[in-house]
Amino acid sequence: MEEGKKKYIPGYLRERYQLLGTVTFAALFSVVFLLVSIPFSNNAWFRLGNSTFFGFTAIFAFLSLSILIISRVVMYKTRNRLPMTYWGYALWCLSEVLLIAVLYTVFTVTIAQPEDQSGFIIFLNALVYAFVCLGVPFLVAAMFFTIIDQNRTIRLMNMRDVVTEETPAEGASDQKFTLFDNNGVLKLSVSSANLYYVESDDNYIKVWYSDNKGDLQTYMLRCRLKTVEESFAGSDLLRCHRKFIVNMGKVKVLQKVGATYEITLDNEAIAPIPVTKTYIENVLKVFQEKE
């Protein structure tokens, strides 16, 4: 599959605060749901207070929470090395549901020892419980953090109090590219005559530009490359790669190298930037319009 065709989940879904919030919400929701559903289940053995089953309840809760924590820690630790698609994320969550359903089945067969139900039926019931207990909070948490991220993006595009880094060269356009991070804290305004390209670096971006002395500088801020692409649609900033957005006004040469293309900017200190098949048509279109 070509690069860019796969639909990867947003990076914020694998950030630490999101994973912590999801596990916490799932744990609280599960406890409430299971306690409410006990009267309606014929094999529920959960008990609180002075009961012989309280110890088993605590052990099961501890093991289930440990599964979620370990799973989400692995998800967080591998976020830089293993991009995750939406299908991959769904399968990951489903595997957590299955593991906890199996754990619940083992406890039920061992502790409650129901005589009128087979282990398979118990597992199916446990799967329904686990799917509700985890699926609902997973979905709600994902929607909640998506709304938060969208609100941050809105603030990003509406803020006007910026710090100008430099002035454009004489006779050049005075168009400004203003960038904010997702929290609206770090900010930078760069002239189109000085901005070269923007590079993705995990949950951050690096803005490469020249200062008043003509020296190449870089500025890092917390923001998604997709946000930059959407915020400056229709400008000289154009996506050419999953990791790069270039200022087409600074492009010196576009050349084919093997099966792909490379962009050379008008600064010898900058290495050629690759153009993938996903974005080559848009890049060629810009060149054709300038002819």
Protein Blocks (a to p, Z undefined) as FASTA:
>chain_A
ZZhjaccddfklmgfklmmmmmmmmmmmmmmmmmmmmmmpckbcbdehjdfklmmmmmmm
mmmmmmmmmmmmmmmmmmmmmccdfklmmmmmmmmmmmmmmmmmmmmmmmnopakbcfkl
mmmmmmmmmmmmmmmmmmmmmmmmmmmmmmmmmmmmmpmbdcdfbdcdehiafbdcdddd
fkopagcdddfklpmbdcdehjaccdddddfkopacdddddddfklmmmmmgoiabdcfb
fkbccdfklpfbdcdehjbccdddfbfkbccddddfklmmmmmmmmmmmZZ
